[in-house]
Amino acid sequence: MNIWIEYWRPKTTENKNYHAQSQPIKWEKPDKKDIRKRFCQSKEQAYQISMSLQEQGYHVSVKTDGIL
């Protein structure tokens, strides 16, 4: 089973300094050329790397080609 992380920078121009939303934020699928991939040895490593990338401002998705 392979485990990898796909991550990309969000392309939003909305103000992030708000406390309440009147409308939901619209999510747009990123271009394939903007998505970066990183392969991991275990799901624990994938979790640690994904948390670090989220703290840096990336959107992160953990993917597998089998059952965890």
HUKA-V488810 format. One record per run of one state. SS is the DSSP state (a for helix, b for strand, c for the rest). FROM is the first residue (numbers start at 1). TO is the last residue. Records with the same first field share a line. If there is no record, write none. Layout:
SS: FROM-TO  FROM-TO
//
This chain:
c: 1-2  10-31  35-35  41-42  56-57  65-68
b: 3-9  36-40  58-64
a: 32-34  43-55
//
